[in-house]
Amino acid sequence: MLIVCPSCASEYTLDPDRIGPGGRTVRCAACREPWFVPPPEAASAILSPPGEAVNTAGAAPPARRPGRGRGRA
């Protein structure tokens, strides 16, 4: 399962079994931002409701917050 940090757009591949039935809070290794990842069944329902097609070709990446870039030590 692919997850994307909402703060810096870093992408991670995660085994869906590690999320669990109730979802899980994860933390980005690049910017340290925590966010909640819903369970795989709920995530697919959010992304693609039954009977609706999803077009992500024109989707904009998440906006970065000021002062939270990758250049910090």
C-alpha positions, 0 to 999 in steps of 0.5 A: 500500500502506498502512503504519502505524507500530507506535509512534504509528499514523501511516499512510502510503501507499507504492508497493509497488515501493519495498518490494522483494522482501526487504522494507524498513526505514522510519522514521516521519516523526512519531515517528522510530520505525524498523520493518521492512515485509515485501514486499507478497506476504508482508504479504498472507500474514501478514494473510490466510492462505489460506482464512481471513477477517480481521476487523479491525473490533475491532482495537485500535490499537498501544500507544504507548510512554511518552515518544514522543509527537508533542508533542516539538520 
